[in-house]
Amino acid sequence: MIKKANLLFLGLLLIHFAGKAQQGVIKGRVLDAKNNESLPFVNVSILDTTKGTSTDDKGSFEIGNLKPGYYNIQATYIGYETNTIYEIQVFNSKPTIVNFAMIELAQTLDEIVIKPKLFSRPKETPMSIKSLGVTEIMRSPGGGRDISRVVQTLPGVASSPASNRNDMIIRGGGPSENKFYVDGFEVNAINHFTTQGASGGVWGIIDANQLKQLNLISGAFPAYANNALSSVFDIELKEGNIDKFDMQLNLGILQRGLNANGHIGKNTTFLTGIRQANFDLIFPNRTIIPSFTDVIAKTVTKINDKNKIELFGLMAFDDLNFNTDVEKTDEHLYSLERVRRIKQNTYTLGVKWMKYWDNGSTNIILSRNSLTNDITKHKDNDETQLKLLDYYAEETTNTLAIRNKLYFKDYKLGFGASYKYKAQTVDNLSYRVNANGIQPIDFETELNFQKMGLYINGSKSYLDNALDVSIGVRTDFSNYSDQFSNPLEQISPRISLSYALSDKLSLNANTGIYYQDPSFTSLAFIENDVLINKENEIKPIQSTHYIAGLEYNTAINSSITLEGFYKQYANYPFSVNDQISLANKGAGFGVYGAESLTSTSKGRSYGLEIMYQQKLYKGFYGMLSYTYIKSEFTNDDDNYIASSWDYGHILSATIGKRFKRNWEVGAKWVFYGGTPYTPYDENASANIQNWDTRNKGILDYSKLNTLRTNNYHQLDIRVDKKFYFRKWNLNLFADIQNVYDYIGGVPPNLILDRDANFETQLDPNNPNSYVTKYAKPEGFGLRPNIGIIVEF
């Protein structure tokens, strides 16, 4: 329940700020996307209303006398692509700022007919890109304002809801294959308790309230993006309000936070937020209790119309502990035995100079990423007993990137370069336990190397703008080893085509070759006092994509997309010890890739995606997506085996309705086909020495992924009630995950079978072994979350 102090504070706000309602305002500017110059006389209108206006000679506009609520707003201008922004929220208490960046059409007016584009796509990425606005993210049932969870409603994206983690599996690729950009800054981790070397975690770091838009690109990657095989996340933050100071207070069972934005002087805006969460209220009967704090800050200083400077900071502080007061059961004791203490800190700091020319722009970005990971484990969680794991790592990446865009009459050119200095220190004491016995791993290492990247891409329209063609190439190289140093061996070409069959229907296709370095944890791993993976001549991973599809835009703010894809992998890391492809790992707490590897695994994933996306129309909105996916990788026998991400069928359906008096109800239902898993080696697992060192079962990788979980499905419901006052706004919400409390979708655990006093039992036929049993699959069940959002 919300604490009494929070309720008292809310009551004081009600007394102080309540007042008579007034009408809302939308205001902003319309700019030319290529040079940031103001566009006068642009028509700006609110769809499905009679309200609209035109920009003045400075590109500014203002539309007043609006009732509080949500609106779709559109800008049209002769010679430019129509620009539509959906679901802009209007308040009584403050003006809503909306800025448009208009893209000039390639040909003159007498050669074209201007038609609105409800779902515009960049020519460089005409397909495999899905966009979500801040409103769609904030209202998503079961999403908890967490972008990593909300994107799981999109086609091609999977992450088992039963595990309560954000290990994003996109088009059959592992969770280590995703790349993240926030306002153009590379961000290594967007999840709390991130798996070092991969990308998953417990909860997203970025609060949805700070977002302007999220683009998930699952193919046809832009050439500026590096080190991605399955997806590129392009996240854009809002800018602060140049007119006034805004603040938002969030109070909920799961998390609480404070966001603020405004201006510093006449030319600088700021956006900042701090959030804290503790899961003990929502999961009081769980053995593992994570808590976290995150902080975000952004300032934008406008030097003049041609120059801006942005400062950016993102930090997360994570602490994973265990609950020894939980009810004593065999299952809870098993969880307590294997849980590790994790303290993790991560940050991204950066500065960006945005320079606009008459026919283009240049962005110069300097940033630093850092992750500190401290993991410890003692036998029986008693610090006086044997230390089973003591892992401490720091990894940093300093980046300088230059990205240029040039616009000409018929085409657009992009080119740039990047330089990275990467460093990692590791102090590791652990034990590798398998059927062959126990092997201590004890090493310290310091590794640093430099990496360069170059890219260029061009796009042009043909056949009276009916055909868009984009061609690009990228290369990356480093001094880590000879296998990484030759830029000609990492040439990454790509080509995209988009043909308008009509004003509503387009045919799209793409192919490209992409490269990704193995994880930093793999590159820095020490065995026998050497960088073993450097000795093994490990190589960059290669993935070749083939994609084709159709997109149909309706007249009611909706689109239907159909895409088929095939991804082929080469040089994928292969575990020397486990004799399996590393493509089957990367989900869960801990470290990914810290083992001896060779670049000898191959893989393939292929499938079909269908999506219907309905933007707000007459109070309704929704999304329906279906994915069929096959994901397979080779093992030591060179035969393809279903990977751990071979979900088969994935279905997600979201529908919502806005009612009178500012009520809103949304529901989401998801279905995941059963996923492959590997059975335990019961004899090796039960061995007393093995169990006391590992505290969990040993998988029998000779039977890799020969079993499957049952199907998983879940219903989430969210209800919002909004109040608009003269000086402040109030949003009350209830967000319930897994409404019908379905448990399943995860493999059973092998645990110790204890006696009535919860003491371990020895196998009467083998005194060197414990008695074990299988526990029923354990899920997180029904998860309610209620809260209050106050804006003033």
C-alpha positions, 0 to 999 in steps of 0.5 A: 500500500502507498505510505500514509506520508505519500497520501498526506503529501497528495492531500496537501497538493490537492488543497493547494493547487485545485482550481477552476479548469481552463482550456489547453494549448498546443504550440511549437515550431516547424523546422526544415530537417536538413538545416534547422531553418524555420518554415513559414506558412506551414499548415498545422491542423488537429486531425478529426477537428476543425482546429488549425493554424499556420506558422508565422515567419519564424516557423512558430504556431499556436492552437488554443481553446482545446479541451484536455485530452489526446490529439493527433496533429499534422503539418503539411507544406508544399514540397515537403513530406506530410508529418503526423504526430500521434496522441499529443496530450493536452493539459489545462495547467501548461501548454503542450510543446510540439516541434516538427522537422519536415523533410523536403521532397526530392522533386518539384511540385509539378512532378508529384502529388503530395499525399499524407504518410501516416507511418513514414519510414526513412529511406535508409530503413524502409522496413523492419522498423516499429515506432512507439510514442511516449503515450503508447509506452506509458499506457501499455498494460503490464508494461510498467512504463518500461520500454524493454517490456513494452517492445515485447508486444511488437512482432519478432520480439520475445522474452518469456514473461514467466521469468519476469526478465527483459532478455529480449530475443529478436528474430531468433537472435540471442539477447547479446545481439541488440544495440542501444542509442539514446539521442545518438549516444551509444548506451551499453545497458538499458536494463537494471541488473543487466547480464554483463556481455548481453543486454537483458535485465530485470527492469528498464533504466529509462522512465517512459515519461522522459521519452519522445519516441522509440524506434525498434529496428530489427533489420535494414540497420542504418549504417551509423549503427555498429555491433548489432546483429538482431536489433538497433534501438533508437531512443529519442528523449524529450527536450525541456519546456522552454516556457515554464518549469514542469514536475511529475511525481510518481508514487506506486507499489513498485516504484516511485520517482520525480521528473522535472524539466524546464529552462535555464535562461533563454537558450538552455532547456533541461530534463531530469529524473530520479527513480527508486524501486524495491520489489519487496512490496510486490513480491513479498514471498520471493527469495530474491529481492532486487532494488534499484535507483536510476538517474537521467539528465539532459540539457540542450543549449541553443547557441543559434539556429545553426548550433546546439550542444547537448549534455547527457547523463544516465546512471543506474545503481542496483542491489540484489539481495535475498530474503531469509525470512521467506517461508521455509520450503524445499523450493525456497531453500533451493533459491536461497542456496543458489542466489548471489549478491549482486551490486552493479553500477552503470553510467553513460555520460556524453556531450554532443555538438549539433551543427547545421549547414545550408544543406545538411548537418554534422553531429560530433559525439563524445561519450563514456560508458561504464559498468561495474559488476560485483558478484559474491557467493558464500556457501549457505550465504554465510560469509564465514564459510567457503567463498564459491564466487568472487567476481569483480569487473569494470569495463569502460568504453570511450567513444568519439563519433562524427556523423554527417548528413548532406541533402542534395536535390535528388539524393541524401548522403550520410557518412561518418567515423568513430573511434573507441578506446575500450578497457576492462579489468577483471578479478575472478574467483569461481568454479566450473562444475560439470560432469567431469568434475570441479575446475577452479577459475582464478585470474586477474586481467587488464585488457584495453584496445582501440577500435575504429569505424567508417561508414557511408550511405546514400539514398535516392528516389526514382520513378516520380518518388515511387521507388526509393533506393538506399545503399550503404557500407560500413567497416569496423576494425580494432587492434585486439588481434589479427582477426579484428585488424583488417577492415577489408575482412569486416566490410558490411554492405547493405541495400534497401528498396521500397516501391509504392504500388499505390498511395497506400501499399508499398513493397519493401526489401533489404539485404545486408551483412552485419558484424558484431564483436564477441562480448568484452567478457569473452575477449578479456577471459584468461585461462592458463595465464593467457587471453585464451580466446585471442589464442583461439583466434576468435573472430567477429560474428557475421550475420547476413539478412534477407528481408522482404515485405508489404506495408499497407496504410489505411485511412483510419490511422492504422497500418498492416505490415507483412515481413518474411526474414532469413538470417544466416550466422557465421563465426558464432562463438562455440563453448569449448567446455560445454561443446554448445553454441554460445547462441543458447546462452545470455539470459539470466543474472551473471556474466555471459561469454566468460569462457574458452571459445572458438568461432566455429558455430553457425546458425540460422533463423527465419520466420514471418511477421504480421502486425496491425497497428492502430493509432488513436482513432475515435477513442480506440487504439490497439496492436495485433502481432503474430510471429512464426520463428525458427532459430537453429545453431550448430554444435560440434557435429555441425548439425543444426539444433533448435536454439533456446530462442526457438519460440515457434508461434508468438501472438500479442494482442493489445486493445484500448479505449478512452471513455468520457470523463477521462477514463481509459481501459486497456488489455493485452494478451500474449501467447508464446510457444513452448521453448526448447530446454536441456535436461539435467545430468541427474547423477552428476548434479546429485554428487555432494561436492558438485552440488555444494559448489554449484548449488544447482543442477548440471545440464546434460549438453549431450541432450541439448534442447531435446525437451520443450516447455509448455506454452505460455500465455498471460493477460494484463489489464490497465485502468487509468483515470485522469483529472485535469485542474487549473495548475496541476494534473492527476493520474490514478492507475491500476496495472495488473499483470497475469490476471488469471494467475497462469503458471508455466512456460519455464523448465522444472528445476532439479532441487534437493529432496529434504526431510520433514526438518528440511535437512538434506538427505543422502542417497542410500544407494550412493552416500556421495550423492544427495537425494534430488527431485524435480520442483514444479515450474515456478512463475511470478503469478498475478502481479498488481501495481497501483499508483498515482502520477501527479504533474504540476 
